[in-house]
Structures are given as C-alpha cells and as structure tokens.
C-alpha cells in the first residue's frame, strides 16, 4: 500500500462538490416530502442544501462563509446525518403501543407452561455443565 501525498492526488473542482451537495440535499427533501413522517429527511436535506448555498463557491447562492468553514461544516452536517439515520432506524423498529395487560380470566396454556419449564431446565443444565468445565480448567 503506497501513501499518496495530498498534493499528488487529483482533486475534484469545488463546483462539483457543491453540485453533489445540492443533489443529495434535494433527494433527501424529495424523500421526506413523500414519506408519512417527513421531518427527519426534509430537515437533513435542508441542512445539506443550505450548507452548499452559503459557501463562497461557484454555485453558492449567498456566499456568506469561506470554503475552509464549509469544510468544517461538512463534517458537522455529515455527523448530523449519521445521527439522524441511526435515530430513524431506532424509531422505525420501535413499538409505540402499550402491551395488553395479561388477562387473568384467560385459561392457562399447559403447553406454554411446559415449554417454559423445559427451557429453564435446559438453561440450568447448560450453566451447570459450563460451571463444571470452568472448575476443571483451573
């Protein structure tokens, strides 16, 4: 593996970087506007678009921040996007309904009781075997 110095690499022009940010931001906004809960993707896309629009690059709309500041803001926006994606996954896989309380009038299912007892017995047996093997290893 050879290490290439930063000056030896061919870097993309900044306008291409801005164009990519605009496209990614617009895609996120479009996804958000088509989803039942549009807040996270729409806000994330808006941050990406605003980050591209405020830089003093060739495609900048407002040119209020330097490219150096934009470079740091890119890292902040990327971090926020990662956090938003993780939160979206957690939200998507969460059950927001309350569990129904156990019905005391419900008849006891003997097969469930037997299965739970068998599971406990198997777990205790496995633990005893593991503990015995650990004692012999000492």
C-alpha positions as CSV (number, residue, x, y, z in Angstrom):
1,X,0.0,0.0,0.0
2,X,1.5,3.3,-1.0
3,X,0.6,6.5,0.7
4,X,-0.2,9.3,-1.7
5,X,0.5,12.9,-0.5
6,X,-2.5,15.2,-0.7
7,X,-0.7,17.4,-3.3
8,X,-0.2,14.3,-5.6
9,X,-3.9,13.4,-5.8
10,X,-6.1,14.8,-8.5
11,X,-8.8,16.7,-6.6
12,X,-12.3,17.4,-7.9
13,X,-13.3,21.0,-8.6
14,X,-15.3,22.7,-5.9
15,X,-18.3,23.3,-8.1
16,X,-18.7,19.5,-8.5
17,X,-18.6,19.2,-4.7
18,X,-21.4,21.8,-4.4
19,X,-23.4,20.2,-7.2
20,X,-23.2,16.9,-5.4
21,X,-24.4,18.5,-2.2
22,X,-27.3,20.2,-3.9
23,X,-28.4,16.8,-5.5
24,X,-28.1,14.9,-2.2
25,X,-30.0,17.6,-0.4
26,X,-32.8,17.7,-3.0
27,X,-33.1,13.9,-2.9
28,X,-33.4,13.9,0.9
29,X,-36.0,16.6,0.7
30,X,-38.0,14.8,-2.0
31,X,-37.8,11.6,0.0
32,X,-39.1,13.4,3.1
33,X,-42.0,15.0,1.3
34,X,-43.1,11.6,0.1
35,X,-42.9,9.9,3.4
36,X,-45.6,9.8,6.1
37,X,-43.2,11.4,8.6
38,X,-41.2,13.9,6.6
39,X,-39.4,15.8,9.4
40,X,-36.1,14.0,9.6
41,X,-35.2,13.6,5.9
42,X,-36.6,17.0,4.9
43,X,-34.6,18.8,7.7
44,X,-31.5,16.8,6.8
45,X,-31.8,17.7,3.1
46,X,-32.4,21.3,4.0
47,X,-29.1,21.4,6.0
48,X,-27.2,19.9,3.1
49,X,-28.7,22.4,0.7
50,X,-28.1,25.4,3.0
51,X,-24.5,24.3,3.6
52,X,-23.9,24.3,-0.2
53,X,-25.8,27.5,-0.7
54,X,-24.0,29.6,1.9
55,X,-20.4,28.8,0.8
56,X,-18.4,31.2,-1.4
57,X,-18.1,28.7,-4.2
58,X,-19.1,29.0,-7.9
59,X,-22.6,27.6,-7.2
60,X,-23.1,29.4,-3.9
61,X,-26.3,31.4,-3.6
62,X,-25.4,33.6,-0.7
63,X,-21.6,33.2,-0.4
64,X,-21.6,34.0,3.3
65,X,-19.0,31.5,4.5
66,X,-15.5,30.6,3.4
67,X,-14.6,27.2,1.9
68,X,-12.5,26.5,4.9
69,X,-15.5,27.0,7.2
70,X,-17.6,25.0,4.7
71,X,-15.2,22.1,5.0
72,X,-15.7,22.0,8.8
73,X,-19.5,22.4,8.4
74,X,-19.4,19.4,6.0
75,X,-18.2,17.3,8.9
76,X,-20.9,18.6,11.2
77,X,-23.6,18.0,8.7
78,X,-22.3,14.5,7.9
79,X,-22.3,13.8,11.7
80,X,-25.9,15.0,12.0
81,X,-27.0,12.9,9.0
82,X,-25.4,9.8,10.6
83,X,-27.2,10.5,13.9
84,X,-30.5,11.2,12.1
85,X,-30.1,7.9,10.2
86,X,-29.5,6.0,13.4
87,X,-32.4,7.7,15.1
88,X,-34.6,6.9,12.2
89,X,-33.7,3.2,12.3
90,X,-34.4,3.1,16.1
91,X,-37.7,4.9,15.6
92,X,-38.7,2.5,12.7
93,X,-38.0,-0.6,14.8
94,X,-39.8,0.7,18.0
95,X,-43.2,-0.4,19.1
96,X,-45.1,2.6,20.4
97,X,-48.2,0.7,21.5
98,X,-48.7,-0.4,25.1
99,X,-48.6,-4.1,25.8
100,X,-52.0,-5.5,26.6
101,X,-52.2,-6.5,30.3
102,X,-52.4,-10.2,31.0
103,X,-56.0,-11.3,31.2
104,X,-56.5,-13.2,34.5
105,X,-59.6,-14.9,33.0
106,X,-57.6,-16.4,30.2
107,X,-57.1,-20.1,30.6
108,X,-53.5,-21.2,31.3
109,X,-52.0,-22.9,28.2
110,X,-50.3,-26.0,29.5
111,X,-48.1,-26.3,26.5
112,X,-46.7,-22.8,27.2
113,X,-46.0,-23.7,30.9
114,X,-44.3,-27.0,29.9
115,X,-42.2,-25.2,27.3
116,X,-41.1,-22.5,29.7
117,X,-40.2,-25.2,32.3
118,X,-38.2,-27.2,29.7
119,X,-36.4,-24.0,28.7
120,X,-35.5,-23.2,32.2
121,X,-34.3,-26.8,32.9
122,X,-32.1,-26.8,29.7
123,X,-30.6,-23.4,30.7
124,X,-29.8,-24.6,34.2
125,X,-28.3,-27.8,32.8
126,X,-26.1,-25.8,30.4
127,X,-25.0,-23.5,33.1
128,X,-24.1,-26.4,35.4
129,X,-22.0,-28.0,32.6
130,X,-20.2,-24.8,31.9
131,X,-19.5,-24.2,35.6
132,X,-18.2,-27.7,36.0
133,X,-15.9,-27.3,32.9
134,X,-14.6,-24.0,34.2
135,X,-13.8,-25.5,37.6
136,X,-11.9,-28.4,35.9
137,X,-9.9,-26.0,33.8
138,X,-8.5,-24.2,36.9
